Amino acid sequence: MVNNRLLASKEASQSKQLARPSRTFLNSYWALGLISIALLTACGGGGGSGGAGDDKNPVNITFAPSAQLAKTCANPNLSAGEKQGTVENEKTWIRSFIDERYLWYSDVPNVDASKYATAQAYFDVLKTSKKNSADKDLDRFHFSYPTGLWNQYSNGVSLDYGIQWGALSKDPPRNYVVLNVEPNSPAGQLGVRRGDKLLSVDGTNIDDDVALNKALDPDDSTHDFVFQRGQTNNAPISLRAGQYDLTPVRATQLIPGTTVGYIYLDSFLQFNTQNILASAISGLKSQNARDLVIDLRYNGGGLISVSSQLAYMIAGPSASNRKTFYKLVYNDKRIKENYPYPFLPYILKPEYDYDYNKQLPSLDLRSVTFLVDHGTASASEALINGLRGIGIKVNLIGSTTYGKPYGFNPQANCGQTYFAVEFKGENNLGFSDYDAGFTPNCYVKDDPSYALGDPSEPRLAAALQYMATGKCSANPVTAMKASIPAINTSPVFEPNPMRLLSIHTKIKP
């Protein structure tokens, strides 16, 4: 993958029952949806069980229940309870699963399954062809992934260099810069920084397609990279993809000379993020923070449980009491599964039960500011929508977000896990129409020559000004760093498909 690292979010792929909450304000809810996040575009298309033709709207087609068709595989794992079958058996399961669970199942075309060599290729075309409000594909999220790798990513472990790339120019002469680096990753450990410009790979200019793609798609090989930092060309460094734990929260501070707290939040992927965020909010509260900026510019999403917890920590109990954070709405065959997901006020135990001895801190704010980008998606957008649904003023600084009010319940079969949109999410006011993304109050370009959290960084500087004056500035930073040329256009950044997930569990009152 040239554009950015593969990350994943986790909640159990099957529902888990949680103990009934004892607090009165939770009793009216089906609680604890755990939604993993938003990662970007995947493959797309329509469906069919192998019938004739390309009927765009198949009618009265009956499929056997997917539960009866599961685990019949061309290459079975007998120890996992799979039995010998064929690729056609796997395709039949996929078509049944789509018919049962896909949000837009009635739009899936009845294509001929025999035309597709693999179950994955068949799945890719089993989706709606409709357009969203921005005239883009309504379903930009449909994808599958090997189950073994998905399980690894969903546990918060990545296997790559740890670099998120931004393309100032994708075509020769190319201009690739580092937008973000995971601290524990191979790149982070070797000192690669945000703003470093890629000059060459393996001794070859990055305009060489073959060399660039080979080096930026991590494998088991070691590749030599040369970066430019400021006006200086650094010595080559050798990078090899490696496993490392993700670091979701990398900066928490009270902006010097202000009462504004700042948190950089890279993802909602890891279960332990709830504890890290609780500590960050407690620290800001102890420093008498009166306002808050949360940097979500590269946050493609993660667990909806963590998103809901952060929303509670921002708004507090008074504003969120008995309110819906995210209502899951399924297709018309599954209306009984629709339920409202509340603002979660407690730390969750590993079994997804409430720890009533650990109530979350809160800042009780009535406004909050987020730094956003096209890579801001899924659970990050749910955070924005959820807070607006209870009357919290949400300021957005940066560029338009991705637009993913939808979620998945990953379904594994025959060594592959399939992600098909199963529900949309509404806030407390019933609003979910943001499939074209949220528009910022102030458009501000991303400038990787500034460190994230630097008050002079253009987006953070614009946020501070907007919070103080209610006005956007065409030039929030009066002086650029002399040693680094100004970037005149924002880098192109796409969120990762593995982050566009939405998975959940629930409890009944």
HELIX and SHEET records of a PDB file:
HELIX    1   1 THR A   24  LEU A   26  5                                   3    
HELIX    2   2 SER A   66  LEU A   69  1                                   4    
HELIX    3   3 LEU A   78  ALA A   80  5                                   3    
HELIX    4   4 VAL A   87  ARG A  101  1                                  15    
HELIX    5   5 TYR A  105  ASP A  107  5                                   3    
HELIX    6   6 ALA A  113  LYS A  115  5                                   3    
HELIX    7   7 ALA A  119  ASP A  124  1                                   6    
HELIX    8   8 THR A  147  SER A  154  1                                   8    
HELIX    9   9 PRO A  186  GLN A  189  1                                   4    
HELIX   10  10 ASP A  209  LEU A  216  1                                   8    
HELIX   11  11 THR A  273  SER A  286  1                                  14    
HELIX   12  12 ILE A  304  SER A  320  1                                  17    
HELIX   13  13 ILE A  335  GLU A  337  5                                   3    
HELIX   14  14 ALA A  379  ARG A  388  1                                  10    
HELIX   15  15 PRO A  458  THR A  469  1                                  12    
HELIX   16  16 PRO A  497  ARG A  499  5                                   3    
SHEET    1   A 2 THR A  72  CYS A  73  0                                        
SHEET    2   A 2 LYS A  83  GLN A  84  1                                        
SHEET    1   B 3 PHE A 143  PRO A 146  0                                        
SHEET    2   B 3 GLN A 416  PHE A 419 -1                                        
SHEET    3   B 3 GLN A 411  ASN A 413 -1                                        
SHEET    1   C 2 VAL A 157  ASP A 160  0                                        
SHEET    2   C 2 GLY A 242  ASP A 245 -1                                        
SHEET    1   D 4 ILE A 163  SER A 169  0                                        
SHEET    2   D 4 ASN A 175  VAL A 181 -1                                        
SHEET    3   D 4 LYS A 197  VAL A 201 -1                                        
SHEET    4   D 4 THR A 204  ASN A 205 -1                                        
SHEET    1   E 5 ILE A 163  SER A 169  0                                        
SHEET    2   E 5 ASN A 175  VAL A 181 -1                                        
SHEET    3   E 5 LYS A 197  VAL A 201 -1                                        
SHEET    4   E 5 THR A 222  ARG A 229 -1                                        
SHEET    5   E 5 THR A 232  ASN A 233 -1                                        
SHEET    1   F 5 ILE A 163  SER A 169  0                                        
SHEET    2   F 5 ASN A 175  VAL A 181 -1                                        
SHEET    3   F 5 LYS A 197  VAL A 201 -1                                        
SHEET    4   F 5 THR A 222  ARG A 229 -1                                        
SHEET    5   F 5 ILE A 237  ARG A 240 -1                                        
SHEET    1   G 6 VAL A 249  LEU A 254  0                                        
SHEET    2   G 6 VAL A 260  LEU A 265 -1                                        
SHEET    3   G 6 ASP A 291  ASP A 295  1                                        
SHEET    4   G 6 SER A 367  VAL A 372  1                                        
SHEET    5   G 6 LYS A 393  GLY A 398  1                                        
SHEET    6   G 6 CYS A 442  TYR A 443  1                                        
SHEET    1   H 4 TYR A 339  PRO A 342  0                                        
SHEET    2   H 4 THR A 324  VAL A 329 -1                                        
SHEET    3   H 4 VAL A 421  GLU A 426 -1                                        
SHEET    4   H 4 TYR A 406  PHE A 408 -1                                        
SHEET    1   I 2 TYR A 346  LEU A 348  0                                        
SHEET    2   I 2 TYR A 354  GLN A 359 -1                                        
END                                                                             
